Amino acid sequence: MIRHVFLWKVAPGCDHDKVIELLSRLSEQIPSLRSWEIGRHQGDPGDNGTPWDGMLISDFDDWQGLQEYSDHPFHVEIVKELKPLVADRAVVDIERGNV
Protein backbone atom coordinates (compact mmCIF):
# COMPACT_ATOMS: atom_id res chain seq x y z
CA MET A 1 0.00 0.00 0.00
CA ILE A 2 1.16 3.52 -0.78
CA ARG A 3 0.43 6.37 1.63
CA HIS A 4 0.37 9.92 0.25
CA VAL A 5 0.58 12.72 2.84
CA PHE A 6 -0.09 16.32 1.85
CA LEU A 7 0.47 19.20 4.29
CA TRP A 8 -0.40 22.84 3.69
CA LYS A 9 -0.31 26.32 5.16
CA VAL A 10 -3.16 28.62 4.20
CA ALA A 11 -2.13 31.80 2.39
CA PRO A 12 -2.78 35.08 4.25
CA GLY A 13 -6.33 36.28 3.73
CA CYS A 14 -7.54 32.94 2.33
CA ASP A 15 -10.28 30.78 3.80
CA HIS A 16 -9.12 27.55 5.46
CA ASP A 17 -12.56 26.01 4.98
CA LYS A 18 -12.28 26.54 1.21
CA VAL A 19 -9.05 24.51 1.18
CA ILE A 20 -10.75 21.67 3.07
CA GLU A 21 -13.79 21.84 0.77
CA LEU A 22 -11.68 21.68 -2.39
CA LEU A 23 -9.58 18.76 -1.19
CA SER A 24 -12.62 16.88 0.11
CA ARG A 25 -14.11 16.84 -3.38
CA LEU A 26 -11.23 14.64 -4.56
CA SER A 27 -12.44 11.67 -2.52
CA GLU A 28 -15.61 11.47 -4.63
CA GLN A 29 -13.89 11.48 -8.03
CA ILE A 30 -10.69 9.38 -7.90
CA PRO A 31 -11.29 5.63 -8.40
CA SER A 32 -7.79 4.49 -7.30
CA LEU A 33 -8.22 6.06 -3.84
CA ARG A 34 -8.58 3.36 -1.14
CA SER A 35 -8.83 5.45 2.03
CA TRP A 36 -8.88 9.12 2.86
CA GLU A 37 -8.49 11.35 5.89
CA ILE A 38 -8.37 15.13 6.03
CA GLY A 39 -8.12 17.50 8.94
CA ARG A 40 -7.09 20.84 10.29
CA HIS A 41 -4.39 21.36 12.87
CA GLN A 42 -5.91 21.71 16.32
CA GLY A 43 -4.40 22.59 19.64
CA ASP A 44 -1.36 24.44 20.83
CA PRO A 45 1.86 23.43 19.05
CA GLY A 46 3.87 24.02 22.22
CA ASP A 47 7.60 23.91 21.53
CA ASN A 48 7.12 22.28 18.12
CA GLY A 49 7.27 25.55 16.19
CA THR A 50 4.72 26.68 13.66
CA PRO A 51 2.55 23.73 12.60
CA TRP A 52 1.08 23.06 9.19
CA ASP A 53 -2.53 24.22 8.96
CA GLY A 54 -3.88 20.94 7.65
CA MET A 55 -3.15 17.44 6.46
CA LEU A 56 -4.56 15.07 3.87
CA ILE A 57 -3.67 11.38 4.06
CA SER A 58 -4.67 9.14 1.17
CA ASP A 59 -3.88 5.48 0.52
CA PHE A 60 -3.52 3.60 -2.76
CA ASP A 61 -2.98 -0.06 -3.59
CA ASP A 62 0.25 0.65 -5.45
CA TRP A 63 2.41 3.32 -7.08
CA GLN A 64 0.31 3.10 -10.25
CA GLY A 65 -2.80 4.05 -8.24
CA LEU A 66 -1.00 7.09 -6.84
CA GLN A 67 0.10 8.06 -10.36
CA GLU A 68 -3.49 7.71 -11.62
CA TYR A 69 -4.59 10.02 -8.81
CA SER A 70 -1.88 12.57 -9.61
CA ASP A 71 -2.68 12.55 -13.33
CA HIS A 72 -6.47 12.44 -12.99
CA PRO A 73 -8.00 15.51 -14.72
CA PHE A 74 -10.16 16.29 -11.68
CA HIS A 75 -7.08 16.27 -9.41
CA VAL A 76 -5.23 18.55 -11.84
CA GLU A 77 -8.17 20.99 -11.79
CA ILE A 78 -8.38 20.98 -7.98
CA VAL A 79 -4.63 21.68 -7.74
CA LYS A 80 -5.06 24.72 -10.02
CA GLU A 81 -7.79 26.07 -7.73
CA LEU A 82 -5.83 25.21 -4.59
CA LYS A 83 -2.47 26.78 -5.39
CA PRO A 84 -3.53 30.42 -4.83
CA LEU A 85 -5.05 29.46 -1.46
CA VAL A 86 -1.91 27.96 0.07
CA ALA A 87 1.29 29.70 1.09
CA ASP A 88 3.32 26.50 1.42
CA ARG A 89 2.84 22.78 0.93
CA ALA A 90 4.70 19.54 1.46
CA VAL A 91 4.20 15.98 0.24
CA VAL A 92 5.54 12.67 1.51
CA ASP A 93 4.83 9.34 -0.21
CA ILE A 94 5.75 6.10 1.52
CA GLU A 95 5.34 2.42 0.83
CA ARG A 96 3.63 0.69 3.74
CA GLY A 97 4.39 -2.98 4.29
CA ASN A 98 2.12 -5.63 5.78
CA VAL A 99 -1.02 -3.51 5.67
C-alpha positions in Angstrom: 0.0 0.0 0.0 1.2 3.5 -0.8 0.4 6.4 1.6 0.4 9.9 0.3 0.6 12.7 2.8 -0.1 16.3 1.9 0.5 19.2 4.3 -0.4 22.8 3.7 -0.3 26.3 5.2 -3.2 28.6 4.2 -2.1 31.8 2.4 -2.8 35.1 4.3 -6.3 36.3 3.7 -7.5 32.9 2.3 -10.3 30.8 3.8 -9.1 27.6 5.5 -12.6 26.0 5.0 -12.3 26.5 1.2 -9.1 24.5 1.2 -10.8 21.7 3.1 -13.8 21.8 0.8 -11.7 21.7 -2.4 -9.6 18.8 -1.2 -12.6 16.9 0.1 -14.1 16.8 -3.4 -11.2 14.6 -4.6 -12.4 11.7 -2.5 -15.6 11.5 -4.6 -13.9 11.5 -8.0 -10.7 9.4 -7.9 -11.3 5.6 -8.4 -7.8 4.5 -7.3 -8.2 6.1 -3.8 -8.6 3.4 -1.1 -8.8 5.5 2.0 -8.9 9.1 2.9 -8.5 11.3 5.9 -8.4 15.1 6.0 -8.1 17.5 8.9 -7.1 20.8 10.3 -4.4 21.4 12.9 -5.9 21.7 16.3 -4.4 22.6 19.6 -1.4 24.4 20.8 1.9 23.4 19.1 3.9 24.0 22.2 7.6 23.9 21.5 7.1 22.3 18.1 7.3 25.5 16.2 4.7 26.7 13.7 2.5 23.7 12.6 1.1 23.1 9.2 -2.5 24.2 9.0 -3.9 20.9 7.6 -3.1 17.4 6.5 -4.6 15.1 3.9 -3.7 11.4 4.1 -4.7 9.1 1.2 -3.9 5.5 0.5 -3.5 3.6 -2.8 -3.0 -0.1 -3.6 0.3 0.6 -5.5 2.4 3.3 -7.1 0.3 3.1 -10.3 -2.8 4.0 -8.2 -1.0 7.1 -6.8 0.1 8.1 -10.4 -3.5 7.7 -11.6 -4.6 10.0 -8.8 -1.9 12.6 -9.6 -2.7 12.6 -13.3 -6.5 12.4 -13.0 -8.0 15.5 -14.7 -10.2 16.3 -11.7 -7.1 16.3 -9.4 -5.2 18.6 -11.8 -8.2 21.0 -11.8 -8.4 21.0 -8.0 -4.6 21.7 -7.7 -5.1 24.7 -10.0 -7.8 26.1 -7.7 -5.8 25.2 -4.6 -2.5 26.8 -5.4 -3.5 30.4 -4.8 -5.1 29.5 -1.5 -1.9 28.0 0.1 1.3 29.7 1.1 3.3 26.5 1.4 2.8 22.8 0.9 4.7 19.5 1.5 4.2 16.0 0.2 5.5 12.7 1.5 4.8 9.3 -0.2 5.7 6.1 1.5 5.3 2.4 0.8 3.6 0.7 3.7 4.4 -3.0 4.3 2.1 -5.6 5.8 -1.0 -3.5 5.7 
